[in-house]
């Protein structure tokens, strides 16, 4: 799809990568951008619409879909990393919180906006994932688990939503220069990630590998999108096609 003239909603839009996504959408000619966050910013630009949204709150997610019925591009950017190991963390609280935001929050947004996107011609969904979708550093083990779950989610909803004309793009990157990675020396700029993301959307891509680390790690994985998902898609499409009655 083309960004020019589109109406987008970006979660986690009040800081870091979310701010870069919003700026890049405007630079490419988006007509309107709903800037969703738990604490939304105020804007002087009439194209930017602040939207209060906690993606873990079902009522707020439903309200967002009702308040933004013209969206044809959903950018699921909201996420948290609490640096909790899987065994060494004192409780499961951080793991549950990361899963609630990074996995269930993303799934809730896709479920709420799938009918909106269908009504507006299909559009696209962007899920901001991570190189940690594919391998798990022990110090942030539960974050990796949540992003791996979100990667599986992305591949699954891509199959489900293809029939309604919705493009689903998974974006992977290592460390990005935001508050989440403030102690890391080698990282990619959020502006570069946003630019590559929307290049991918406009090119019809299913996956964007935004930095050298994500590209290197992906090379070590099976060619799942090429070798596995065409057959999965075919089986899904066959199941979804009504059988002719004699």
N, C-alpha and C positions, 0 to 999 in steps of 0.2 A: 504494500500500500504506500501511498504518498503521504508524507507528513504535511505538506502544504495544504491548508484548508481543513485539516483534521481537527477533531476535538479529543483531547487526551485527559486522562486522570493519572496523576503520579502520586503514589503513596510515599511517606517519608520525605515529603517535598520541602521541608523547612531547613534542611542542613545537608552538607556534604554532597554526595552523589545526587541526591534528589534535587538540589539547587541546580546542579549541572544539567540534569535531564530537562528541567524546566527551561533553562536558558537555551539549550540546543533546540528544543521544540519550537520556541519562539523564533530562533534564528532561521529555522527551516520553514517558517510560515504557518505554524499551527494557528487555527482560528481562535481556539479557546483551550486553556489548560486549567483543570481543577487541581489545585495544589493541596493535597490532603496530608494532614499530620495531626497528632494528638494535640499539639499546640501550634496551630496554623499561623503563618505570618500575615501581615497586612500588605497590600500591594497598591501602587499607584496606577499600574497598567490595567486597563479594563479587560484585557484578554485573560488575566489571571484571577481565578475565583478561589478564595480560600475555603477549605472544607475541613471541619473538625472530624477526625476519624482515628479511632483505635481499631486496628484490623483484628484484634482479638475479641471485640465486642460485637456480637451478632446484630444487635439492634442498630448500632452505628453503621455497620456494613450495609444493612438493608436500607437505612436512610440515605446513605451515599448513592446507592443505585437509583433510588427514587429522585434524588436531587440532581442527578447528572444523567438524564435519559438520552442525551445526545452524544455520549462518549462512543468513539469508534477505535480508540487506542488506550488500552489499560497497561500502565507500567507499574508492576509490583516491585517496588524498591524497598519498602520498609523491612528492616531486619535488625537483629541484635546479635552480638557476640560477647559472651560473658566469661570466656577463658576458663571453662570448667572441664577438668579431666573426667573421664567416664567412671573410673573407680576411685580416684583420689578426692573427688569433691565430697564435702561433708554430708550433703543431702542430694536428693534428686531435683531440688527446686530450680536450679539454673537450667538443667536439661529440659525440664518441663516448660520453663519460660521460653527457651530458645525454640522448642518445637511448636509452642503455641503461636509465636510470632512468625517464624520463618517458614513453617509448614502449614499449620492450620489457618493462619492468617492469610497466606497466599491462596490456599484452597478456597477459603470463604469468599475472597474477592473474585476469584474466577467464577465460582458458582453464582454469585450475585450478579455479575456483569455479563455472563454468557448470553442471557436473553436480550440484554441491552445491545450488545454487539451484533447479535443476529438481526435485531430489528433495524439496525443501522447499516446493514449490508455485509456484515462479517467482521471487518476490521482486523485488529491484531491485539495479542497479549504479549507483553514482555515480562519475563520473570528474571529478576536479578539473582543469580545463583553465585557460585564461587568455585575456584579450583579445589576447595575443600569438599565439593560434591563428590570428588573422585579419590581422594586420599585423606587420611585423618591424622593430623599431628596430635599427639597425646595431650598436649597442654590445652588444646581447644577441642577435645574429643566430642563433646555433646553438640558443639556448633557444627562440626563436620557431619555428624549424624543427621542434624536437622536440614542441612543443605543437601545431603544425599537424598533425603526424603523429598525435598522440594524438586530435585532433579527428576526423580521418578514421577512425581506429580506432573511436572512439565511434559514429560514424554507421554504420559497417559492422557492428559487433557488435549494434547495436540491431536491424538487419534480421535478422541470424542468430538472435537469441535471442527475438524477439517470439513465435515459434511455441511456445516453452516457457513463455510467460507472464511473461518477465522484462522489467521496465521498465528502460531504460537512460537515465540522465540526465547530460547534459554541463553542467558549471557553469563559467561564465566570469566573471572579474573582472579589474580592473586591479591596482593596488597594494593589498596587504592589510597591515595593521599587524603584521608578523611580522619575524623576524630577516632574512628574505630582502630586505625593503624598509626596513631600518632607517634608511637615509639619505634616504628619500623623505618629503617633508612632507605631501603630500595623499594619503590612503589611507583605506580602509574597514576597519572593525574585523572581526576574525575571527569574533566572535560574530554579527555581522550576516550574514556569509556563511553561517555554519552554519544560522542561522534560516531564511534564504531557501532554502537547499538543501533542507532537510527539509520546508518548506512545499511546494516543488516536487515532492518525492517523494510526499507525501500527496495532492497535487492531480493526480497522474498526468502531470506535465510531462515533456517530452523535453529541455528546455533551460532553464537558469536564468541570467539575466543579472543579476549581483549588484550592479552599480554603474552610475553614469551613463556612465562611459567605455565599458564593454562594450555598453551599450544604444546609445550613439551610433555606435560602430564597426559594430555589427551592422546598423544601418539602411543602411549603405552597401553591404551585401552582397546578392547575390541571395536570394530567398526559397526557399532550398534545401529546408528541411524541408517546406514547404507545396507547392512546385511540382515538386521532383525526386524526393523519396523515396517518395511513394505509389506511383508507377509502378515504382520499383526494388523496393519491397516486394512488389508484385503479381507481378513476374517471379520474385522469389526464392520466394515462396509456391507459385507454379505449378511451379517446378522441384522443390521439396521434396515436393510431393504425389505419391504413387505413382500411376502410370498403371494404369488398369483393364486387365486382360488379357482378350482376347476369349474 
